[in-house]
């Protein structure tokens, strides 16, 4: 199968979308751009499509007639080892960065530890567990999946060649159906026995569910390579179009009056477990995009995206590293009006990673020059992190008069431009009464004006429940402790955050 430029473009687009989402998530920010980058077409996102396309290409490339079974094993396992080397390199850089940040940027420690648990507390064991693919810090999920899938790929190809593709797909579907009962979480006791003092951070994706994407992709890739797949049919195209259109409409609230909205759909489209609705949504779009590519080969080919798609391994590894490196900077600036522009600028470095990858492949740049360039960029990022940290200070929040010691208390921190009746743009989290009595600290809050609302969420709905008389029926309080017999305004609760301080709120 010849290289399909449209597939490279799609992979490039998926890498770009994942990078933007990861940068926003790790920095604790928010942007309306995620309406486009997260799940724009329905109940599926970039990661699922990336794994499927990886399986499709692997199935096609490693099942060529020119390759014997032995050669397929050698090449696939060599690829798995290459991916593993990049995984280890990313771990070394990120772990090193966490240690550097812990000394030079103490305010960055909470935001980094939230994504990479136990790195500072037990670095050696955590690294060993990560190198063994057991412990997976945030955004380190895909490469371990890909390594395991590439190790299994020769077995799949041999089965396809023997006409046992039906058996492979049956086993794959069976594993997916029962994945909720055989997921990797059941192995936690064993992992903790081996890595006794470490807090194991399992990957976000259920291996036994997500294998369906790679296996089905590899089967299709094999059939495309060997020209045994007759997949197009007008009736299928019409059915796929109807399903895709219906799910897109439901995803965007067209049927909310019937109680069908995005949050209801998400219960059937669970992402880590690859719910059936997510699987269906991906399937119909894969079919429709395949129809478009076959009929109009250049319609989805975008050179800029295709460029980064051709170097997906190095680009993906780069995005894992750059997400962690820029996390403190973005966290400190997440409330600034230029936050999303900074996100886009950092995401644009994917093209730099593709350029360096191409230069390395063509031997037009030495590894020494590549390391030097990376070091210069790291220095600029460090400088940006240090400068941005000068404009942040910790805010400690304490709550008194908590009568119920068991029910969690929600803490909402609002920017002065927010609406106190809506969710805040700065911070929302639940804490135990004991922690709030001692004080919880937001380590790196940009200087500015804020308001804090705390309430005991007795009904667990993440909203301050209002009674028939218009007054809250859950215990609550605001910063500055204003009178609570009338609705509290932003002016009453607002305070200036100019340096480290403690806000004590009385219920």
N, C-alpha and C positions, 0 to 999 in steps of 0.2 A: 504494500500500500504506500503510495507516494505521500509525502508530507502534505497535509492539508492546512493551508495558511489560515483558514477560518478557525480551525481548532486552536492554533497558536494564538490567534487574536482573542478567542474566548478565554483561554488560560491566562493570558495577560490581563484581561478585564477582571477575572476572578481574583487574581493576585492583588490587583489594585484595590478592589472592593474589600478584600480581607484585611489589607494593610490599614485602610482608613478606619474600618470598624475596630481593629485591635488598638490603634492609637487612641481612639476615643474611649474605649472601654478601660484600658489600663490607666488612663489619666483621670478617670472618674468624671469625664465631661459629658456633654450632650450637644447634639446638633441636629437640626432638621434634615441635614444631608443624609442621615441614616434612613430616611424614608425611601431613598434611592439606593443606598449601598447595602442595606440589611436584607430585606426580603421584598424586593420591589414587585415581583411578578406573582407572588403567592406564598404558600407555606413551605418555602425552601430558600436556601441561601447559597453563598459562594462555596463554602467548604464541601458540601455534598457534591456539587457539580465538579469541583476540582478532583475529588477522589474518583468519581465515575470516569472522567476523561483520562485520568492517570491509568485506570484499569483498561480502558478502551485502547489507548496507545500501547500499553505494555502487552496486551493480548495480541495486537497486530504485529508489533515489532519483533517479539520473541517467538512467534510461531511461523516465521518465514520458512518456506520449504528448503532454503539453502542451509538452515541450521538443523543439525542433528539434535537428539534429545540431550546428549552430553554437552554440546555447545550451548544449548538453551540454558541448562543448569549453570554452566560456567559464567555465561554473560549475565544472567539474572542475579546470581549471587554476587557477582562483581559489582553490579549496580546497587544491590542492597548494601554492600560494604561501603561504597562511595557515599550513599545516603547517610550511613552510620557515621562516617568520618565527619560529614558536615554537621550532623547532630551533636557529636562530641565537641566540635569546634564552637558551635553556638553555646553549648553548656559552659564551656571554659570562659568564653567572653562574658556571658551574662553573670555567672557566679563571680568572676573577677570584678565586674561592674558593681554588683551589689556590695562587695567588700569595700571598693573604693568609695562608693556613695555613702556607706555607713560612717566613714571617717570624715569625708569632705562635705557631705550634704546630709546631716542627721535628720533633717525634716523630710528627706526622701525615703527614709527607711520604711515607714508604714506602708506607703503606696507600692514599694517594691516587694516587701514581704507578703503583702496581700496576694501577689501573683506568684511568688516563688517562696513557698513556705519552708521554714526550717533551715534556710541556707546559712544564716548567721549562727543559729543555735547548734547545728550539727552538720557542718559543711562537708566533711569527708564522707560520712555515711549517706548524706543526701545526694552527693555527687555520684557515689557508687550506685545507689538505687536508681538515679536518673540515667546513668550510663547503661544500667541493666534494663532500661526501658520500663521499669516498674514505677518509679516516681516521675511524674510529668508536670513540671511547672506550667502555668497558663501559657498558651500559644505554642507549647512544645508537644502538642497532641498528634499533629498530622504526620510528622516525619517518622515517629515510632510505628504508626499504622502502616505507612508506606514500606518501611523496612520489613515488617512481618509479612505483608502482602507479597513483596518481591521474593522473599524466601520461599513462599508457597507457590509462586507463579509457575515454576517448572512442572510441579505436580499437576497443576491445572492444564497446562499445555499438553502434557503427555496424555492426560485423560481425554482432552478434546481430540487429539490425533487418533485415539483408539475408539472414537465414537461414543464416548461416555459423557458427553457434555450434559445429557439429560440428568445423569446421576449427580454431576457437580452442581447443577442448578438446583436440583431437589434438595441436596444436603444444605446448600447455601440458604435456600428459602426456609428450610426447617430450623436452621440455627437462628435465623432472623425472627421467626415466629416465637421461638422459646428463649430469645435473648434476654428477656426480663428476668428469667430464672437462672440463667447461666452467665450473667455478666461478671466482669472482672472484680466487682465489689465483693463477691463471695470468696475471693482469694486474699482479702485483707488480713485475716488472722495469720495466714502463712507468710505474707510479706512482712508483717510486723514481728513475726518470730525470727525471720532472717535479719531484718533491719530494726532491731529491738528499740533503740532509742530515737528513732526518727518518726516524724509524722508523715505517713505516706500520702502523697497527693496524686491520686489516680487521674488518668486523663478524662477529659470531658466526654469523649465519645465512647460508646459501648462497642468494643471490638467485634463482638459476635453479631451485632446488628449492622454495623457499617461495612462488614465484609461483603454484604449483599451488593453494595455499590461497585466495589472493585471486581468481584467475581462476575457479576452480570456484564460489566464493562469489558472485562477480558474475554468473555464468551462472544460478545458482539464483535470485538476486535479480531478474534480468531476467524469468525465467519466472514468478516469483511476482507481479511487478508486472503482467505482461501476461496472467496467468491461463492459461498454456499448460503448466503443470506438473501432471501427475497422478502423484503420488509415493507415496501410501499404498497398501499392499497387506498383507493379513494374513500372507501367507507371508514377505514382506520383514521385517515386524515380528518374527516368530518367529526368523528367521535372524539378524537383528541382535541380538536379545536373547541368543541362544545364544552368538554370537561375543563380545559384550561381557561376558557372564558368565564365559566361559572365559578370556578375557584378564585379567579382573579377578582370577580365582582364581589364575592362573599368576603374575600380578604380585605376589600376596601369598603366594607360596610353596606353594600347594596341590599342585603337582606337582614339588616339589624332589627327592623321592625318585627321580624319573625323570630327574634332571639338568636339569630345566626350572625355572629360577628367574629372578629379576629381572635379574641381570647377563647371563644368556644372552639374554633377551628384548631387552635394550638394544642388543645388537650388530645386531639386525634393526630396531631402532627409533631409529636414529641421529637425534639432534635437529637439529644444524646442517644435515644433508643430507636431513632429512625421510624417514627410512627407510620401507620399505614397510609394516612392522608398525605404525609410528606413524601412517601415513596410514590404514591399515585401522581402527585403534583410534579415530581421530578420526571417521572416516566413520560407523561404526555408532552412536557416541554422538550425532553430529549428527542422524542419522535418528531415534533414540529420543527425544531432547529435542524435536525437531520434532513428533513424535507427541503427546507430553505437552502441548506448547503448544497444539496444535490442539484436542485433546479437553478440556483443562482450562486455558483461557487465563490464569487467575489463580493457578494452582498454583505457578508459579515467580516470581511477581511479589512482590518484597520492596521496599517503598518506600525504605528507607534505601540499599539498593544501587542501585535504579533512579535515585535522585537523583544519585549520582556517575556512573552510566553515561550519563546524558543530557548530561554535560559532559566527554566522554571525552578530547578533545584537550587541554584546559587541565588536567584532572586528571592525565593521563599526563605532561604536561610538568612539572607540579608534582612528581610522584613522582620524576622523574629528578633534579631539583634537590635535593629534600629528602634523597634517598639519599646524595648527595655531601656535603651540608652536615652531616649527622649521622654520617657515617662515623667521624671521629676519636672522637667521644663514645661511640658504640656499641663501637668497637674497644677503647677503654680500659675499658669496663664489661662486656665480653662474658663475663667469668667470674663476674659478680655474680648473685645469685639472682633479682634483679628485671630481668635483661637482657631477657627476653621481654616483660615488661610494658611496658618502655620501647619495644620494637619496636612493640607494638600501639598504644601511645599516639601514636607518630610516624606510623604508618600511618593512624590516625584523622584526621590533618590532611587527608586526601583530601576529607573532607566540608567542611572549611573552604575548600579550593580550589573545590569545587563551588558553595558558597554565594557566594564572591566572583565566580565566573564568572556565576552567575545575576544577581547584583546589577549586574554590568557590562552584561549583556544587556538588563536592564530599566532601565538608566540610573539606578538608585537609589543608586549609589555612583560617585564619580568615580575616574579613573585615579590621581589624586594621592593619594586616600585608600587606594587599593589598594596603591600603592607604599609609602606610610607604614606600612600594616599589615605588609607584607612586610619592611620595614626593622626594625620592632620585633621580629618573629619572628626575623630573622637575628641581631639583637643578643642575644636570649635563647639561641639556639643557640650563638653564639660564646662567651657566658659559660659555658654548660654544657661546651663543649669545653675551655676554659681551666681550669675547675675540675677536670674529670675528668683532665686531663693532669698535674695536681699529684700524682696518686696512681699514676703509672707511672714506670718507669725502664728504661733499656736493659740488656739482658743479652747479653754477648758469649760465644760458645762457641768454644773452640779444641780441636783434637784433635792429639795427638802420636803418634809411632810408626806412622804410616800407611805400610805397605810397598807397597801397590798404588796407583800414582798415576793409574790409569785408571778404576777402578770407583767409582761415586758412593757417598757416605756419607749415610745417613739420620739426621736429627736429630729426636728426639721429646722434646718438653717436656711433662711431666705436672704437673697440679695435685696437691696432696697427697692429695686425695680420690679420685684416679684409681687404676685397677688397672694395675700395671706390665706385666702380661701382655696388656693390650688396647691399642687405639689411644688416644693421648692426647687430651685435650679442649682443650689449649692450642696446640700447634704440631706440625706434621709436614711436613718438606720434605727434599728431596734436594739435596746440594751436592757440588761437586767436591772432591777431596782437597786441591787447592791452596788453595781458598777457606777450608776448615776449618783448614788449617795456619796461615793468616793470621788467622783468626777471622771468624765471621759474627755479625751483631748483630740481635737482635730489638729493634726500636727502642722499643716502648712496651709493656712487660710490667707489668701491675698488681702492686703490692707484695703479697707473700704468700710461701707456701712451695711450692717446686717440686722436681722431680727431672728429670734429663736422661739419656736413653739415646741412644747413637750406635752405629751398626754399619755395616759395609761390606756393601752388599746385592749380593752376588755373583750370586745367582740372579734378582734383579730382581722379587721377589714382595712387597716392602714388609713382610716379616716376618723376624724374627731366626730363622734356620733352626737347629733343634735336631737333634743327631745321635742315634744309637742309645743312646749312654751318658748321654743326658739333658743334655749340655752343648752350647752353641752351637758350630757349626762355622764361623761367620762371625766375623771380628774385631769386637770390641765393647768398650764401656766405659760406665760410669755416672758421674754427678757425684759428687764426694767421693772417687772412685777407691777404692771398697770392695773387699775381697777377692772374687775371682770364682770360687773353687772350689766355692761353694754358691750357690743362688738368692739374688739380691739383693732385700732388702725395701725398702719405701718409707722406713722410718726410716734405713736405711743411706745411701740416695742423696739424701735430702731436704736442702735447704738453704734458708736464709731470704733472700729477695730484698727488701732494704730500701732499695736505691739502686743506682746504676750499678756493675756488677761483671763480672768475667770468670771463667768456669768453664773450667778446662783439664782435659781428660779424656785419659787415657792408654789406648791400645789394649793 
